[in-house]
Amino acid sequence: MKKWLSLFVFISIVNFSYASIDTVAIFSNSMHKQVKLLVIKPDLCAPNQKFPVVYLLHGYSGNYRSWLKDAPALAQKANEFQTILVMPDGGYNSWYLDSPVDSTYRYETFMIKELVPFIDEKFPTINSPFFRAITGLSMGGHGAFYLAIKHKDVFGEAGSVCGGVDIRPFPNSWDMAKILGSQASNTANWEKNTVINLVDSLKNGELQLIFDCGVEDFFLTVNRALHVKLSNNKVAHDYIERPGTHNAAYWRNSIDYQLLFFSKCFKNKTEL
């Protein structure tokens, strides 16, 4: 029996430029705990109007409040692009995976099987992958591409901001060994859970892709490698490098362009 209704809790509702920011707690049956998220809804322009959705994933050591803290203009962007923005808590080091070594990390299952259906049931969304995008920063950039590529029936568009799109060069960083096991003794876990390997399953046109990275970012090399691989595989995508490093100033600027990209994708689908 679904527990959503009894556990759907609005902790606060704040008006910001006619958009509302809802703090929600839902129960994850797969992880046996409550997970918090922020949902920013645009001002309703017409009765029964429905909106596309963009999911925003935070980075390592962040939480569901991180995106709005780093990019407070997101509340205005929800109105500007007439899009619902969803910012879930992904744990401090989940990388948005179902861990093969720790059953308490089931973030892929939570995102796909629990969160997306919940949002579509409780909010005025257009329930279609063509109007559902996902992006994120750093760890969240990896998570966004990881989830979108593995679940093309759920997401039609995906982005990454300074994303860790190849985790293999960083075996001792960001507590990844806690969710994948040590790289030395669990090589297969690392190979099958890194984005750059997953793109081999991607065909041109299956996803609308955008990703970018600062030229001073420690993830620049892996982002360039992903761009080369997608190009060699003839998978269309937008890839941008711009001045900047791995910090809030960079992704605050980047997300404006990504939301514009997604908005154009949604508009193109509407006009078909």
HELIX and SHEET records of a PDB file:
HELIX    1   1 TRP A    4  LEU A    7  1                                   4    
HELIX    2   2 SER A   66  ASP A   70  1                                   5    
HELIX    3   3 LEU A   74  GLU A   80  1                                   7    
HELIX    4   4 TYR A  107  THR A  109  1                                   3    
HELIX    5   5 PHE A  110  LEU A  115  3                                   6    
HELIX    6   6 VAL A  116  LYS A  122  1                                   7    
HELIX    7   7 PRO A  129  PHE A  131  5                                   3    
HELIX    8   8 MET A  139  LYS A  150  1                                  12    
HELIX    9   9 ALA A  177  LEU A  180  1                                   4    
HELIX   10  10 THR A  187  LYS A  192  1                                   6    
HELIX   11  11 VAL A  195  LEU A  198  1                                   4    
HELIX   12  12 VAL A  199  SER A  201  5                                   3    
HELIX   13  13 LEU A  220  ASN A  232  1                                  13    
HELIX   14  14 ALA A  248  GLU A  271  1                                  24    
SHEET    1   A 9 VAL A   9  PHE A  16  0                                        
SHEET    2   A 9 ALA A  19  SER A  28 -1                                        
SHEET    3   A 9 LYS A  33  LYS A  41 -1                                        
SHEET    4   A 9 ILE A  84  PRO A  88 -1                                        
SHEET    5   A 9 VAL A  53  LEU A  57  1                                        
SHEET    6   A 9 ARG A 132  GLY A 136  1                                        
SHEET    7   A 9 GLU A 157  VAL A 161  1                                        
SHEET    8   A 9 GLN A 208  GLY A 214  1                                        
SHEET    9   A 9 ASP A 238  ARG A 242  1                                        
END                                                                             
